[in-house]
Amino acid sequence: MKHIGRLSCALYFEDCIVGTQWTSAGRTLLESDLATFVNFAWFHEDLFTNQDRRPGAAIQGRPVPLAMIFAMSEGLILPSIDGTGLAFLNVEVDVKAPTQVGDTIYVHCEVIESKLTSKGDRGLVRTQNTVKNAAGETVLIYRPLRLMKLRANTTA
């Protein structure tokens, strides 16, 4: 297994050997992020918009929607696929814990599947992306399958 640290450049298919790992930058979730997302995506559920009369709620504090965490996680890992990711084909999602306003999230990625397509000019890469908060607690695990570019002239 090879951990290549925090990435600031894109990986090509050839870089995505099973076991390769990297970590994203961190991002603190702000109240303004929640308000923007809730209004943009129409997540006008009391859980996210009403802080009054919530003593019996299953999740206390200022929870944020899973969709927001997923979207922000994809933004955090963008440097690793910027210009080399061709298509987002599939995803499996497993929510582990709530995320709150004020939490800082990081994404740890590990290549768990990598194979050349039948055409031989691109590859399929599945990663396991583990989203953790600053306390090191796993809040989300998702496994996207992407179509990835090969480096130029590798099939010639």
DRENTORKOL-3810 file (N, C-alpha, C; in nm, 4 decimals):
REM DRENTORKOL-3810
@n.u->0.0845; n.v->-0.1176; n.w->0.0000; ca.u->0.0000; ca.v->0.0000; ca.w->0.0000; c.u->0.0888; c.v->0.1236; c.w->0.0000
@n.u->0.0560; n.v->0.2172; n.w->-0.0856; ca.u->0.1359; ca.v->0.3388; ca.w->-0.0983; c.u->0.0494; c.v->0.4592; c.w->-0.0648
@n.u->0.0866; n.v->0.5354; n.w->0.0395; ca.u->0.0144; ca.v->0.6580; ca.w->0.0756; c.u->0.0928; c.v->0.7741; c.w->0.0173
@n.u->0.0295; n.v->0.8479; n.w->-0.0746; ca.u->0.1012; ca.v->0.9544; ca.w->-0.1443; c.u->0.0742; c.v->1.0924; c.w->-0.0855
@n.u->0.0174; n.v->1.0983; n.w->0.0348; ca.u->-0.0002; ca.v->1.2246; ca.w->0.1057; c.u->-0.1181; c.v->1.3062; c.w->0.0564
@n.u->-0.1107; n.v->1.4361; n.w->0.0795; ca.u->-0.2160; ca.v->1.5290; ca.w->0.0367; c.u->-0.1904; c.v->1.5676; c.w->-0.1075
@n.u->-0.2898; n.v->1.5482; n.w->-0.1919; ca.u->-0.2734; ca.v->1.5743; ca.w->-0.3346; c.u->-0.3123; c.v->1.7158; c.w->-0.3723
@n.u->-0.2385; n.v->1.7705; n.w->-0.4672; ca.u->-0.2749; ca.v->1.8992; ca.w->-0.5261; c.u->-0.2678; c.v->1.8907; c.w->-0.6781
@n.u->-0.2586; n.v->1.7673; n.w->-0.7298; ca.u->-0.2570; ca.v->1.7477; ca.w->-0.8739; c.u->-0.3363; c.v->1.6221; c.w->-0.9086
@n.u->-0.3769; n.v->1.6130; n.w->-1.0348; ca.u->-0.4623; ca.v->1.5025; ca.w->-1.0778; c.u->-0.3835; c.v->1.3735; c.w->-1.0976
@n.u->-0.4536; n.v->1.2646; n.w->-1.0738; ca.u->-0.3998; ca.v->1.1314; ca.w->-1.0989; c.u->-0.4552; c.v->1.0799; c.w->-1.2313
@n.u->-0.3725; n.v->1.0083; n.w->-1.3049; ca.u->-0.4180; ca.v->0.9385; ca.w->-1.4238; c.u->-0.4475; c.v->0.7941; c.w->-1.3852
@n.u->-0.5098; n.v->0.7228; n.w->-1.4783; ca.u->-0.5418; ca.v->0.5829; ca.w->-1.4523; c.u->-0.4187; c.v->0.5056; c.w->-1.4058
@n.u->-0.3050; n.v->0.5282; n.w->-1.4702; ca.u->-0.1831; ca.v->0.4534; ca.w->-1.4361; c.u->-0.1366; c.v->0.4779; c.w->-1.2931
@n.u->-0.1738; n.v->0.5910; n.w->-1.2347; ca.u->-0.1361; ca.v->0.6228; ca.w->-1.0969; c.u->-0.2251; c.v->0.5510; c.w->-0.9952
@n.u->-0.3374; n.v->0.5003; n.w->-1.0416; ca.u->-0.4395; ca.v->0.4439; ca.w->-0.9528; c.u->-0.4238; c.v->0.2934; c.w->-0.9371
@n.u->-0.3135; n.v->0.2551; n.w->-0.8753; ca.u->-0.2858; ca.v->0.1144; ca.w->-0.8466; c.u->-0.3612; c.v->0.0777; c.w->-0.7195
@n.u->-0.4229; n.v->-0.0399; n.w->-0.7184; ca.u->-0.4961; ca.v->-0.0831; ca.w->-0.5996; c.u->-0.4057; c.v->-0.0701; c.w->-0.4773
@n.u->-0.4588; n.v->-0.0068; n.w->-0.3739; ca.u->-0.3836; ca.v->0.0164; ca.w->-0.2508; c.u->-0.3283; c.v->0.1577; c.w->-0.2384
@n.u->-0.3231; n.v->0.2330; n.w->-0.3497; ca.u->-0.2752; ca.v->0.3710; ca.w->-0.3441; c.u->-0.3717; c.v->0.4543; c.w->-0.2609
@n.u->-0.3172; n.v->0.5394; n.w->-0.1735; ca.u->-0.3987; ca.v->0.6207; ca.w->-0.0831; c.u->-0.3527; c.v->0.7656; c.w->-0.0858
@n.u->-0.4461; n.v->0.8555; n.w->-0.0586; ca.u->-0.4144; ca.v->0.9972; ca.w->-0.0426; c.u->-0.5205; c.v->1.0619; c.w->0.0451
@n.u->-0.4908; n.v->1.1833; n.w->0.0869; ca.u->-0.5803; ca.v->1.2567; ca.w->0.1763; c.u->-0.6063; c.v->1.3952; c.w->0.1187
@n.u->-0.7278; n.v->1.4433; n.w->0.1372; ca.u->-0.7645; ca.v->1.5762; ca.w->0.0885; c.u->-0.7231; c.v->1.6828; c.w->0.1889
@n.u->-0.7377; n.v->1.8051; n.w->0.1472; ca.u->-0.7314; ca.v->1.9175; ca.w->0.2409; c.u->-0.8527; c.v->1.9078; c.w->0.3326
@n.u->-0.8557; n.v->1.9884; n.w->0.4374; ca.u->-0.9707; ca.v->1.9908; ca.w->0.5272; c.u->-1.0625; c.v->2.1070; c.w->0.4949
@n.u->-1.1860; n.v->2.0983; n.w->0.5441; ca.u->-1.2835; ca.v->2.2063; ca.w->0.5229; c.u->-1.3748; c.v->2.2133; c.w->0.6440
@n.u->-1.3781; n.v->2.3290; n.w->0.7095; ca.u->-1.4667; ca.v->2.3514; ca.w->0.8223; c.u->-1.6045; c.v->2.3909; c.w->0.7698
@n.u->-1.7082; n.v->2.3255; n.w->0.8220; ca.u->-1.8456; ca.v->2.3507; ca.w->0.7794; c.u->-1.9007; c.v->2.4700; c.w->0.8553
@n.u->-1.9402; n.v->2.5713; n.w->0.7828; ca.u->-1.9876; ca.v->2.6955; ca.w->0.8424; c.u->-2.1401; c.v->2.7028; c.w->0.8405
@n.u->-2.1936; n.v->2.7853; n.w->0.9287; ca.u->-2.3388; ca.v->2.8099; ca.w->0.9289; c.u->-2.3833; c.v->2.8631; c.w->0.7927
@n.u->-2.3009; n.v->2.9470; n.w->0.7319; ca.u->-2.3350; ca.v->3.0013; ca.w->0.5995; c.u->-2.3371; c.v->2.8918; c.w->0.4930
@n.u->-2.2509; n.v->2.7892; n.w->0.5059; ca.u->-2.2535; ca.v->2.6760; ca.w->0.4128; c.u->-2.3865; c.v->2.6025; c.w->0.4226
@n.u->-2.4305; n.v->2.5777; n.w->0.5464; ca.u->-2.5576; ca.v->2.5089; ca.w->0.5677; c.u->-2.6726; c.v->2.5900; c.w->0.5102
@n.u->-2.6774; n.v->2.7190; n.w->0.5406; ca.u->-2.7860; ca.v->2.8043; ca.w->0.4911; c.u->-2.7876; c.v->2.8077; c.w->0.3382
@n.u->-2.6724; n.v->2.8202; n.w->0.2780; ca.u->-2.6641; ca.v->2.8248; ca.w->0.1322; c.u->-2.7114; c.v->2.6944; c.w->0.0713
@n.u->-2.6628; n.v->2.5822; n.w->0.1253; ca.u->-2.7001; ca.v->2.4518; ca.w->0.0701; c.u->-2.8489; c.v->2.4243; c.w->0.0875
@n.u->-2.9009; n.v->2.4485; n.w->0.2072; ca.u->-3.0428; ca.v->2.4241; ca.w->0.2364; c.u->-3.1314; c.v->2.5042; c.w->0.1418
@n.u->-3.0962; n.v->2.6288; n.w->0.1172; ca.u->-3.1761; ca.v->2.7117; ca.w->0.0282; c.u->-3.1579; c.v->2.6743; c.w->-0.1183
@n.u->-3.0364; n.v->2.6428; n.w->-0.1579; ca.u->-3.0094; ca.v->2.6046; ca.w->-0.2964; c.u->-3.0783; c.v->2.4729; c.w->-0.3323
@n.u->-3.0691; n.v->2.3745; n.w->-0.2436; ca.u->-3.1194; ca.v->2.2396; ca.w->-0.2723; c.u->-3.2616; c.v->2.2152; c.w->-0.2206
@n.u->-3.3233; n.v->2.3143; n.w->-0.1598; ca.u->-3.4590; ca.v->2.3040; ca.w->-0.1059; c.u->-3.4691; c.v->2.1996; c.w->0.0049
@n.u->-3.3678; n.v->2.1889; n.w->0.0871; ca.u->-3.3700; ca.v->2.0991; ca.w->0.2031; c.u->-3.4339; c.v->2.1722; c.w->0.3207
@n.u->-3.5564; n.v->2.2161; n.w->0.3054; ca.u->-3.6246; ca.v->2.2971; ca.w->0.4060; c.u->-3.6924; c.v->2.2088; c.w->0.5099
@n.u->-3.6179; n.v->2.1180; n.w->0.5659; ca.u->-3.6652; ca.v->2.0283; ca.w->0.6708; c.u->-3.6342; c.v->2.0920; c.w->0.8061
@n.u->-3.7238; n.v->2.0764; n.w->0.9034; ca.u->-3.7022; ca.v->2.1355; ca.w->1.0360; c.u->-3.5664; c.v->2.0987; c.w->1.0963
@n.u->-3.5204; n.v->1.9788; n.w->1.0689; ca.u->-3.3915; ca.v->1.9343; ca.w->1.1226; c.u->-3.2800; c.v->2.0327; c.w->1.0875
@n.u->-3.2892; n.v->2.0943; n.w->0.9698; ca.u->-3.1833; ca.v->2.1832; ca.w->0.9228; c.u->-3.2192; c.v->2.3317; c.w->0.9327
@n.u->-3.3466; n.v->2.3630; n.w->0.9543; ca.u->-3.3881; ca.v->2.5025; ca.w->0.9478; c.u->-3.4502; c.v->2.5573; c.w->1.0752
@n.u->-3.4822; n.v->2.4716; n.w->1.1710; ca.u->-3.5526; ca.v->2.5162; ca.w->1.2910; c.u->-3.4763; c.v->2.4722; c.w->1.4155
@n.u->-3.4211; n.v->2.5688; n.w->1.4886; ca.u->-3.3462; ca.v->2.5363; ca.w->1.6104; c.u->-3.4349; c.v->2.5406; c.w->1.7352
@n.u->-3.5580; n.v->2.5786; n.w->1.7204; ca.u->-3.6496; ca.v->2.5919; ca.w->1.8332; c.u->-3.7237; c.v->2.4599; c.w->1.8585
@n.u->-3.7513; n.v->2.4312; n.w->1.9845; ca.u->-3.8301; ca.v->2.3134; ca.w->2.0242; c.u->-3.7749; c.v->2.1838; c.w->1.9661
@n.u->-3.6477; n.v->2.1594; n.w->1.9909; ca.u->-3.5839; ca.v->2.0388; ca.w->1.9393; c.u->-3.5324; c.v->1.9463; c.w->2.0483
@n.u->-3.5826; n.v->1.9533; n.w->2.1715; ca.u->-3.5256; ca.v->1.8681; ca.w->2.2762; c.u->-3.5436; c.v->1.7181; c.w->2.2513
@n.u->-3.6467; n.v->1.6776; n.w->2.1775; ca.u->-3.6689; ca.v->1.5355; ca.w->2.1511; c.u->-3.6105; c.v->1.4881; c.w->2.0198
@n.u->-3.5401; n.v->1.5751; n.w->1.9502; ca.u->-3.4840; ca.v->1.5383; ca.w->1.8201; c.u->-3.3762; c.v->1.4318; c.w->1.8359
@n.u->-3.3691; n.v->1.3426; n.w->1.7397; ca.u->-3.2686; ca.v->1.2354; ca.w->1.7423; c.u->-3.1272; c.v->1.2894; c.w->1.7268
@n.u->-3.1115; n.v->1.3995; n.w->1.6539; ca.u->-2.9802; ca.v->1.4601; ca.w->1.6320; c.u->-2.9845; c.v->1.6014; c.w->1.6892
@n.u->-2.9055; n.v->1.6258; n.w->1.7893; ca.u->-2.8989; ca.v->1.7586; ca.w->1.8501; c.u->-2.7991; c.v->1.8463; c.w->1.7748
@n.u->-2.7943; n.v->1.9732; n.w->1.8097; ca.u->-2.6968; ca.v->2.0648; ca.w->1.7508; c.u->-2.7423; c.v->2.1165; c.w->1.6161
@n.u->-2.6454; n.v->2.1421; n.w->1.5286; ca.u->-2.6715; ca.v->2.1964; ca.w->1.3949; c.u->-2.6267; c.v->2.0953; c.w->1.2893
@n.u->-2.7026; n.v->1.9865; n.w->1.2734; ca.u->-2.6627; ca.v->1.8862; ca.w->1.1743; c.u->-2.6732; c.v->1.9404; c.w->1.0324
@n.u->-2.5928; n.v->1.8832; n.w->0.9452; ca.u->-2.5973; ca.v->1.9206; ca.w->0.8042; c.u->-2.6411; c.v->1.7994; c.w->0.7217
@n.u->-2.7070; n.v->1.8212; n.w->0.6084; ca.u->-2.7549; ca.v->1.7096; ca.w->0.5261; c.u->-2.6405; c.v->1.6255; c.w->0.4697
@n.u->-2.6649; n.v->1.4964; n.w->0.4581; ca.u->-2.5677; ca.v->1.4058; ca.w->0.3974; c.u->-2.5304; c.v->1.4541; c.w->0.2577
@n.u->-2.6277; n.v->1.4994; n.w->0.1814; ca.u->-2.5998; ca.v->1.5442; ca.w->0.0449; c.u->-2.4964; c.v->1.6570; c.w->0.0436
@n.u->-2.4993; n.v->1.7414; n.w->0.1449; ca.u->-2.4021; ca.v->1.8501; ca.w->0.1547; c.u->-2.2631; c.v->1.7945; c.w->0.1846
@n.u->-2.2544; n.v->1.6982; n.w->0.2748; ca.u->-2.1251; ca.v->1.6372; ca.w->0.3076; c.u->-2.0688; c.v->1.5648; c.w->0.1858
@n.u->-2.1546; n.v->1.4926; n.w->0.1152; ca.u->-2.1111; ca.v->1.4227; ca.w->-0.0059; c.u->-2.0584; c.v->1.5233; c.w->-0.1089
@n.u->-2.1346; n.v->1.6304; n.w->-0.1334; ca.u->-2.0937; ca.v->1.7302; ca.w->-0.2323; c.u->-1.9625; c.v->1.7975; c.w->-0.1930
@n.u->-1.9495; n.v->1.8333; n.w->-0.0657; ca.u->-1.8259; ca.v->1.8987; ca.w->-0.0205; c.u->-1.7078; c.v->1.8021; c.w->-0.0264
@n.u->-1.7317; n.v->1.6751; n.w->0.0025; ca.u->-1.6251; ca.v->1.5743; ca.w->-0.0058; c.u->-1.5763; c.v->1.5604; c.w->-0.1491
@n.u->-1.6693; n.v->1.5595; n.w->-0.2434; ca.u->-1.6307; ca.v->1.5529; ca.w->-0.3840; c.u->-1.5501; c.v->1.6768; c.w->-0.4235
@n.u->-1.5880; n.v->1.7916; n.w->-0.3693; ca.u->-1.5101; ca.v->1.9126; ca.w->-0.3942; c.u->-1.3691; c.v->1.9034; c.w->-0.3377
@n.u->-1.3571; n.v->1.8434; n.w->-0.2194; ca.u->-1.2256; ca.v->1.8293; ca.w->-0.1568; c.u->-1.1335; c.v->1.7368; c.w->-0.2360
@n.u->-1.1900; n.v->1.6351; n.w->-0.3007; ca.u->-1.1039; ca.v->1.5426; ca.w->-0.3750; c.u->-1.0863; c.v->1.5835; c.w->-0.5217
@n.u->-1.1514; n.v->1.6920; n.w->-0.5633; ca.u->-1.1424; ca.v->1.7357; ca.w->-0.7027; c.u->-0.9986; c.v->1.7461; c.w->-0.7543
@n.u->-0.9028; n.v->1.7975; n.w->-0.6770; ca.u->-0.7664; ca.v->1.8045; ca.w->-0.7319; c.u->-0.7133; c.v->1.6696; c.w->-0.7801
@n.u->-0.7598; n.v->1.5591; n.w->-0.7229; ca.u->-0.7080; ca.v->1.4279; ca.w->-0.7627; c.u->-0.7662; c.v->1.3774; c.w->-0.8940
@n.u->-0.8740; n.v->1.4399; n.w->-0.9434; ca.u->-0.9361; ca.v->1.3949; ca.w->-1.0690; c.u->-0.9556; c.v->1.5093; c.w->-1.1688
@n.u->-0.9082; n.v->1.6271; n.w->-1.1357; ca.u->-0.9291; ca.v->1.7443; ca.w->-1.2200; c.u->-0.8605; c.v->1.7271; c.w->-1.3549
@n.u->-0.9380; n.v->1.7171; n.w->-1.4606; ca.u->-0.8840; ca.v->1.7019; ca.w->-1.5949; c.u->-0.8571; c.v->1.5576; c.w->-1.6345
@n.u->-0.8630; n.v->1.4644; n.w->-1.5402; ca.u->-0.8379; ca.v->1.3234; ca.w->-1.5724; c.u->-0.9608; c.v->1.2361; c.w->-1.5494
@n.u->-1.0534; n.v->1.2830; n.w->-1.4701; ca.u->-1.1785; ca.v->1.2100; ca.w->-1.4499; c.u->-1.2703; c.v->1.2350; c.w->-1.5685
@n.u->-1.3149; n.v->1.1297; n.w->-1.6326; ca.u->-1.3983; ca.v->1.1431; ca.w->-1.7522; c.u->-1.5476; c.v->1.1290; c.w->-1.7220
@n.u->-1.5820; n.v->1.0444; n.w->-1.6247; ca.u->-1.7233; ca.v->1.0235; ca.w->-1.5923; c.u->-1.7364; c.v->0.9642; c.w->-1.4528
@n.u->-1.8420; n.v->1.0028; n.w->-1.3849; ca.u->-1.8804; ca.v->0.9465; ca.w->-1.2551; c.u->-1.9870; c.v->0.8428; c.w->-1.2877
@n.u->-1.9574; n.v->0.7143; n.w->-1.2664; ca.u->-2.0445; ca.v->0.6078; ca.w->-1.3152; c.u->-2.1357; c.v->0.5459; c.w->-1.2100
@n.u->-2.0923; n.v->0.5445; n.w->-1.0846; ca.u->-2.1672; ca.v->0.4725; ca.w->-0.9817; c.u->-2.1150; c.v->0.5149; c.w->-0.8458
@n.u->-2.1979; n.v->0.4972; n.w->-0.7421; ca.u->-2.1506; ca.v->0.5214; ca.w->-0.6061; c.u->-2.2300; c.v->0.4368; c.w->-0.5073
@n.u->-2.1617; n.v->0.3875; n.w->-0.4070; ca.u->-2.2230; ca.v->0.3232; ca.w->-0.2907; c.u->-2.1963; c.v->0.4164; c.w->-0.1729
@n.u->-2.2988; n.v->0.4430; n.w->-0.0913; ca.u->-2.2865; ca.v->0.5386; ca.w->0.0186; c.u->-2.3252; c.v->0.4723; c.w->0.1495
@n.u->-2.2443; n.v->0.4935; n.w->0.2535; ca.u->-2.2708; ca.v->0.4392; ca.w->0.3865; c.u->-2.2488; c.v->0.5496; c.w->0.4906
@n.u->-2.3581; n.v->0.5980; n.w->0.5477; ca.u->-2.3504; ca.v->0.7049; ca.w->0.6480; c.u->-2.3153; c.v->0.6434; c.w->0.7829
@n.u->-2.2167; n.v->0.7008; n.w->0.8503; ca.u->-2.1693; ca.v->0.6462; ca.w->0.9774; c.u->-2.2075; c.v->0.7311; c.w->1.0978
@n.u->-2.2130; n.v->0.8627; n.w->1.0817; ca.u->-2.2419; ca.v->0.9514; ca.w->1.1953; c.u->-2.2864; c.v->1.0870; c.w->1.1424
@n.u->-2.3617; n.v->1.1621; n.w->1.2238; ca.u->-2.4013; ca.v->1.2957; ca.w->1.1804; c.u->-2.2822; c.v->1.3909; c.w->1.1770
@n.u->-2.2943; n.v->1.4904; n.w->1.0926; ca.u->-2.1932; ca.v->1.5952; ca.w->1.0825; c.u->-2.2601; c.v->1.7257; c.w->1.1200
@n.u->-2.1882; n.v->1.8098; n.w->1.1916; ca.u->-2.2445; ca.v->1.9320; ca.w->1.2462; c.u->-2.1745; c.v->2.0556; c.w->1.1905
@n.u->-2.2468; n.v->2.1672; n.w->1.1923; ca.u->-2.1831; ca.v->2.2959; ca.w->1.1653; c.u->-2.0683; c.v->2.3106; c.w->1.2656
@n.u->-1.9542; n.v->2.3531; n.w->1.2199; ca.u->-1.8359; ca.v->2.3673; ca.w->1.3050; c.u->-1.7387; c.v->2.2517; c.w->1.2914
@n.u->-1.7854; n.v->2.1363; n.w->1.2413; ca.u->-1.6951; ca.v->2.0230; ca.w->1.2170; c.u->-1.6041; c.v->2.0558; c.w->1.0991
@n.u->-1.4847; n.v->2.0010; n.w->1.1013; ca.u->-1.3945; ca.v->2.0080; ca.w->0.9870; c.u->-1.3854; c.v->1.8681; c.w->0.9299
@n.u->-1.4030; n.v->1.8560; n.w->0.7983; ca.u->-1.3979; ca.v->1.7241; ca.w->0.7354; c.u->-1.2739; c.v->1.7107; c.w->0.6472
@n.u->-1.2271; n.v->1.5874; n.w->0.6383; ca.u->-1.1155; ca.v->1.5470; ca.w->0.5531; c.u->-1.1584; c.v->1.4203; c.w->0.4815
@n.u->-1.1060; n.v->1.3961; n.w->0.3628; ca.u->-1.1394; ca.v->1.2756; ca.w->0.2883; c.u->-1.0121; c.v->1.1944; c.w->0.2667
@n.u->-1.0172; n.v->1.0697; n.w->0.3095; ca.u->-0.9079; ca.v->0.9756; ca.w->0.2868; c.u->-0.9532; c.v->0.8830; c.w->0.1748
@n.u->-0.8768; n.v->0.8776; n.w->0.0661; ca.u->-0.9120; ca.v->0.7960; ca.w->-0.0502; c.u->-0.8163; c.v->0.6785; c.w->-0.0631
@n.u->-0.8720; n.v->0.5645; n.w->-0.1011; ca.u->-0.7901; ca.v->0.4464; ca.w->-0.1303; c.u->-0.8456; c.v->0.3789; c.w->-0.2547
@n.u->-0.7577; n.v->0.3498; n.w->-0.3508; ca.u->-0.7986; ca.v->0.2783; ca.w->-0.4714; c.u->-0.8259; c.v->0.1331; c.w->-0.4326
@n.u->-0.9498; n.v->0.0867; n.w->-0.4610; ca.u->-0.9859; ca.v->-0.0511; ca.w->-0.4266; c.u->-1.0128; c.v->-0.1355; c.w->-0.5517
@n.u->-1.0201; n.v->-0.0708; n.w->-0.6668; ca.u->-1.0406; ca.v->-0.1424; ca.w->-0.7925; c.u->-0.9868; c.v->-0.0567; c.w->-0.9052
@n.u->-0.9175; n.v->-0.1196; n.w->-1.0001; ca.u->-0.8613; ca.v->-0.0472; ca.w->-1.1132; c.u->-0.8462; c.v->-0.1449; c.w->-1.2295
@n.u->-0.9115; n.v->-0.1115; n.w->-1.3414; ca.u->-0.8971; ca.v->-0.1993; ca.w->-1.4583; c.u->-0.9131; c.v->-0.1189; c.w->-1.5858
@n.u->-0.8410; n.v->-0.1595; n.w->-1.6872; ca.u->-0.8465; ca.v->-0.0987; ca.w->-1.8186; c.u->-0.9802; c.v->-0.1345; c.w->-1.8836
@n.u->-1.0376; n.v->-0.0424; n.w->-1.9588; ca.u->-1.1616; ca.v->-0.0729; ca.w->-2.0307; c.u->-1.1299; c.v->-0.1632; c.w->-2.1504
@n.u->-1.2336; n.v->-0.2207; n.w->-2.2098; ca.u->-1.2127; ca.v->-0.3095; ca.w->-2.3244; c.u->-1.1523; c.v->-0.2364; c.w->-2.4443
@n.u->-1.1785; n.v->-0.1059; n.w->-2.4581; ca.u->-1.1183; ca.v->-0.0271; ca.w->-2.5665; c.u->-0.9699; c.v->-0.0030; c.w->-2.5421
@n.u->-0.9277; n.v->-0.0068; n.w->-2.4163; ca.u->-0.7872; ca.v->0.0100; ca.w->-2.3821; c.u->-0.7376; c.v->0.1537; c.w->-2.3806
@n.u->-0.8295; n.v->0.2515; n.w->-2.3958; ca.u->-0.7854; ca.v->0.3907; ca.w->-2.4010; c.u->-0.8260; c.v->0.4698; c.w->-2.2765
@n.u->-0.8776; n.v->0.4030; n.w->-2.1774; ca.u->-0.9183; ca.v->0.4640; ca.w->-2.0495; c.u->-0.9367; c.v->0.3519; c.w->-1.9488
@n.u->-0.9551; n.v->0.3907; n.w->-1.8227; ca.u->-0.9682; ca.v->0.2875; ca.w->-1.7202; c.u->-1.0788; c.v->0.3171; c.w->-1.6216
@n.u->-1.1236; n.v->0.2131; n.w->-1.5535; ca.u->-1.2235; ca.v->0.2242; ca.w->-1.4475; c.u->-1.1517; c.v->0.2206; c.w->-1.3138
@n.u->-1.1828; n.v->0.3161; n.w->-1.2285; ca.u->-1.1190; ca.v->0.3228; ca.w->-1.0969; c.u->-1.2273; c.v->0.3412; c.w->-0.9916
@n.u->-1.2263; n.v->0.2514; n.w->-0.8929; ca.u->-1.3152; ca.v->0.2664; ca.w->-0.7776; c.u->-1.2279; c.v->0.2951; c.w->-0.6561
@n.u->-1.2665; n.v->0.3983; n.w->-0.5833; ca.u->-1.1967; ca.v->0.4313; ca.w->-0.4591; c.u->-1.2918; c.v->0.4130; c.w->-0.3422
@n.u->-1.2348; n.v->0.3937; n.w->-0.2262; ca.u->-1.3123; ca.v->0.4024; ca.w->-0.1025; c.u->-1.2740; c.v->0.5340; c.w->-0.0389
@n.u->-1.3719; n.v->0.6234; n.w->-0.0283; ca.u->-1.3490; ca.v->0.7565; ca.w->0.0262; c.u->-1.4090; c.v->0.7620; c.w->0.1659
@n.u->-1.3239; n.v->0.7778; n.w->0.2638; ca.u->-1.3659; ca.v->0.7817; ca.w->0.4037; c.u->-1.3589; c.v->0.9255; c.w->0.4514
@n.u->-1.4740; n.v->0.9801; n.w->0.4882; ca.u->-1.4820; ca.v->1.1182; ca.w->0.5350; c.u->-1.4779; c.v->1.1157; c.w->0.6871
@n.u->-1.3819; n.v->1.1886; n.w->0.7422; ca.u->-1.3655; ca.v->1.1947; ca.w->0.8881; c.u->-1.3737; c.v->1.3385; c.w->0.9339
@n.u->-1.4152; n.v->1.3546; n.w->1.0593; ca.u->-1.4133; ca.v->1.4889; ca.w->1.1180; c.u->-1.2779; c.v->1.5099; c.w->1.1858
@n.u->-1.2564; n.v->1.6281; n.w->1.2423; ca.u->-1.1273; ca.v->1.6613; ca.w->1.3026; c.u->-1.0938; c.v->1.5725; c.w->1.4217
@n.u->-1.1965; n.v->1.5140; n.w->1.4850; ca.u->-1.1736; ca.v->1.4230; ca.w->1.5979; c.u->-1.1343; c.v->1.2836; c.w->1.5494
@n.u->-1.1320; n.v->1.2635; n.w->1.4177; ca.u->-1.0938; ca.v->1.1341; ca.w->1.3617; c.u->-1.2090; c.v->1.0359; c.w->1.3497
@n.u->-1.3313; n.v->1.0818; n.w->1.3770; ca.u->-1.4487; ca.v->0.9949; ca.w->1.3669; c.u->-1.4932; c.v->0.9861; c.w->1.2205
@n.u->-1.5213; n.v->0.8656; n.w->1.1754; ca.u->-1.5713; ca.v->0.8461; ca.w->1.0404; c.u->-1.7182; c.v->0.8867; c.w->1.0354
@n.u->-1.7523; n.v->0.9764; n.w->0.9440; ca.u->-1.8908; ca.v->1.0216; ca.w->0.9304; c.u->-1.9568; c.v->0.9687; c.w->0.8030
@n.u->-1.8761; n.v->0.9335; n.w->0.7032; ca.u->-1.9293; ca.v->0.8864; ca.w->0.5761; c.u->-1.8244; c.v->0.8038; c.w->0.5047
@n.u->-1.8688; n.v->0.6948; n.w->0.4433; ca.u->-1.7836; ca.v->0.6171; ca.w->0.3537; c.u->-1.8593; c.v->0.6049; c.w->0.2224
@n.u->-1.7929; n.v->0.6413; n.w->0.1146; ca.u->-1.8564; ca.v->0.6217; ca.w->-0.0158; c.u->-1.7538; c.v->0.5674; c.w->-0.1143
@n.u->-1.8040; n.v->0.4899; n.w->-0.2100; ca.u->-1.7185; ca.v->0.4198; ca.w->-0.3049; c.u->-1.7588; c.v->0.4555; c.w->-0.4487
@n.u->-1.7026; n.v->0.5632; n.w->-0.5025; ca.u->-1.7365; ca.v->0.6019; ca.w->-0.6400; c.u->-1.6584; c.v->0.5196; c.w->-0.7427
@n.u->-1.7236; n.v->0.4938; n.w->-0.8550; ca.u->-1.6596; ca.v->0.4321; ca.w->-0.9708; c.u->-1.6500; c.v->0.5396; c.w->-1.0778
@n.u->-1.5278; n.v->0.5638; n.w->-1.1257; ca.u->-1.5054; ca.v->0.6691; ca.w->-1.2240; c.u->-1.4349; c.v->0.6134; c.w->-1.3468
@n.u->-1.4629; n.v->0.6764; n.w->-1.4583; ca.u->-1.3888; ca.v->0.6509; ca.w->-1.5803; c.u->-1.2751; c.v->0.7517; c.w->-1.5817
@n.u->-1.1504; n.v->0.7030; n.w->-1.5979; ca.u->-1.0321; ca.v->0.7888; ca.w->-1.5862; c.u->-0.9489; c.v->0.7859; c.w->-1.7144
@n.u->-0.8858; n.v->0.8994; n.w->-1.7436; ca.u->-0.7958; ca.v->0.9121; ca.w->-1.8587; c.u->-0.6666; c.v->0.8342; c.w->-1.8360
@n.u->-0.6102; n.v->0.7858; n.w->-1.9455; ca.u->-0.4731; ca.v->0.7373; ca.w->-1.9474; c.u->-0.3850; c.v->0.8539; c.w->-1.9890
@n.u->-0.2577; n.v->0.8448; n.w->-1.9587; ca.u->-0.1639; ca.v->0.9460; ca.w->-2.0059; c.u->-0.1559; c.v->0.9393; c.w->-2.1573
@n.u->-0.1247; n.v->1.0498; n.w->-2.2200; ca.u->-0.1147; ca.v->1.0561; ca.w->-2.3664; c.u->-0.0101; c.v->0.9583; c.w->-2.4167
@n.u->-0.0377; n.v->0.8972; n.w->-2.5295; ca.u->0.0545; ca.v->0.8065; ca.w->-2.6002; c.u->0.0845; c.v->0.6770; c.w->-2.5255
@n.u->0.0043; n.v->0.6381; n.w->-2.4301; ca.u->0.0329; ca.v->0.5116; ca.w->-2.3610; c.u->-0.0232; c.v->0.3921; c.w->-2.4354
@n.u->-0.1163; n.v->0.4155; n.w->-2.5285; ca.u->-0.1747; ca.v->0.3042; ca.w->-2.6025; c.u->-0.1151; c.v->0.2920; c.w->-2.7423
@n.u->-0.0241; n.v->0.3825; n.w->-2.7811; ca.u->0.0336; ca.v->0.3815; ca.w->-2.9165; c.u->0.1462; c.v->0.2809; c.w->-2.9269
END
